[in-house]
Amino acid sequence: MGALDGILELASEESYQQTQRIGRTHDYEQEVLAFSLGDEEYAVDILRVREILKMIPITEVPRTPSFVAGIVSVRGVVVPVLDLRARIGLSPAPVTKSRRILHIHHGEESFGLIVDAVHQVVRLVSEEVEATPHTLGGIEEFVVGIGRPGAGRMLIMLNVEAVLSFSVRMGA
Amino acid sequence: MDTKKSDKVLQEFLAEAQEIVEGLGNDLTSLDDARASGKFDPDHLNNAFRAVHSLKGLSGLFGLTAMSQVSHTLETLLDSLRLGKVSVTPAILDVLFDAVELFGQLIGDTSGGREPDSSAVDDYLARLDHAAVDESEEEGEYDIGDYDIAEDVLNVLTEYEEHRLKENAREGRNLYRIHASFDLLTIDKEIEDIKHRLKPLGEVITYLPSPEADDPSKIELEVVLGSEAPIGNVRKGLKGMHARVKAVKRKRRGAAAKAESAQRPPAPLPVASVIEVSTAVPAGEQPAAEPEERQTSLRSVSQTVRVDIRKLDHLMNIVGELGIVRSGILLKLDELQESAAATELAGALHRDTRTLERKISELQMGILDVRMVPLGQVFDKLSRVVRKISRDASKEIRLLISGGDTEIDKLIVEELSDPLMHIIRNSIDHGIETTEVRRRNGKPDMGTIEVSAEQKGSHVIIEVSDDGRGFDEVRILETALKRGVIETGAATELSRRELLNLVFLPGFSTREDVTEISGRGVGMDVVKHNIAKLSGIIDVQSSSGRGAKIVVTLPLTLAIIPALIVQVAGRTYALPLNSVLETLAGDFEDVRTIESREVVNLRDQTLALTRLTDLFGLQHPGEDLSHFFVVVVGLAQHRLGLVVDEIVGQQDIVIKSMGKLMSEVPGIAGATELGGDQTVLVLDVAALIEESLQRVVEAA
């Protein structure tokens, strides 16, 4: 590539894919926020994400299931925070500096979800979303589908409603 | 209507409609009471007419056909009633009261997006048609020729006013023409004033523009008054006002007409003249609607504003945050004072902060005050309920209400009507005996239920007592044993209070036959749950054969409260100060164990202890403390000692909800922010006391 260095910027696989989409009509398009839990990438509909918070001190609440990390205060409003790993049944992982809290809309209220790292917004068209496979290691109830935006990337798309459907009376 | 905007408008309409229906209910109750005691205030019937008229207009505007139809037909009936064409009989009153129920249901249906029950509506309309029988042919028109009233005056009166004029004449009253002049700038206040003064003297029939207008900067009116009082009294009553009183001459005494009118119930009397196009009903608790004057347009005199309670919550939040900012400033001030150079400035800042503190406090009080509404709002509704239920149960019952002007947070009031209604229903169904049984026991035929409210410190005590048969303790015990709620051995150990409190357990009912909700045993435990949600507690007292009393204790407000900040196992918690009785310092040696419960001796009384570490499953961070503190909390007559590691101090807090899901956590009332970015949990003292009592019963 010597002669072409500095003159041409070769497109990455992904941006090539993006250009392929322009001009084509699809069943639907959605934008998702990609984040990671451990080595795997997950995603949630970007419209459900109010904001991304740094890890602020969480006040624990007794007598709640163990996946309820506690509560935080966001500009004067009290928001319950869940440990997403624990909620979907993954084993705990060491805390890293990249941990964030996704502040998620839930009807008139909101929740926080602790994730290991936040990546970026990805646009997915209908063809790029597959149905949930039957064996996904036990987390199927929390998944709506698998997104493949290209370059071998796999995004496990989270069913937010299922994640937020719990009762505090469930065994801790 | 599915856009958000029209939703909001519909909500406002429903709120207003509800208020109108409430007012209608109150007027009908007053009408009923007046009829029973033989006196008549025509205002009530007239107000009822205007209420239904407003409702008709409003519901028509929103295309709510059912409500509009009912209002329309009801309005016609009420018009006939106030014009004296139909007399007010108990049967008619029943029909009117049922309208209130029906409206309530229709409003509920619309609010919940349901279709109204059309068969119920049709049935009711049929009843209305049947009831509105015009009796006017029997009476004949009264000849007003007795009185020297100019023809042009008579022509200007509306049918209603003319009717009222003739009624006054029929009863042989004196008619007066009062010429009054009002200042253009203060006319509305002055008219209020004159109305106020004339009301005790008699009935204002109409306001007329005065034929003798001298001063252009003033408005001159003539008030036609019907009164039994002599002219001297009328003049005395109007002393100090710019008014001249003239008597309308009579050609002969209407004595015979008076005797005739005494036979049928007097027809309604208005205060102000009625206009066909009514303005919206003024908001707030003002009893009399404003006069819709025919002449110059008058500003609304309504002194109240209807406010969405969420706006108040928002203001509350802001005040709470102001408090936090203030704490932050104080902290920085302290730091500043350490640095010697800025001491003078720091001193000045300190003074300003203290002023800020005072102002924030006042603001807080002011907003809290806005949220307070009188309990009378709930109590008034109860009279209607009692009337209906006692009729259904065929028992004679009177309801005595006192302390209706005791105020409490609006949110609490909203949640109170259902529980109170339940308690009263229980009283009527199970407490008050039938008339025969009462007679046999030497009790007055009529049962009495007393509802009272009183503020005691930062709580409100509501008592509902009856003079019925009291709680059947034997049956309660039987049912409890039968249901397996307590062991046979334990039964004898229960104190009277514990025994009576068994009725609050779910599914409890000692009556074999099911009477609506109270018989099915859904009642008392739901009541207790609802009261607990308001951080209140409920207690039962009973005297066999003599009656029972239910006492509900509620906090004044759930908004900003003073709290005690404590630390347990490295965590910080807030305890509402109004439930804290005292704090003690203790040593482990002072603690004794009675039946596996820890207790201490407090002034010769045993105080049960609860360790939050046990309750919440907290781990102590290693240290073995030999000293601890006990926060003695109490509500009504129950006491509990909470063991904590440290008492940090006192602070005003705003309890914030943790959201719907988290509000189910027992023992936690919510969360709050202390200065310095600390979010701490607020403990629900009532629930903690509950739990501790529950454990006593279980252990027994």
Interface residues (C-beta under 8 A of the other chain):
Chain A: P57 T59 E60 V61 P62 R63 T64 V68 I71 V72 S73 G76 V77 V78 V79 P80 E109 S110 F111 F166 S167 V168 R169
Chain B: N317 G320 E321 R571 L615 F616 G617 L618 K656 S657 M658 G659 K660 L661 M662 E664 V665 P666 G667 I668 G670 A671 E673 D677 Q678 T679 V680 L681
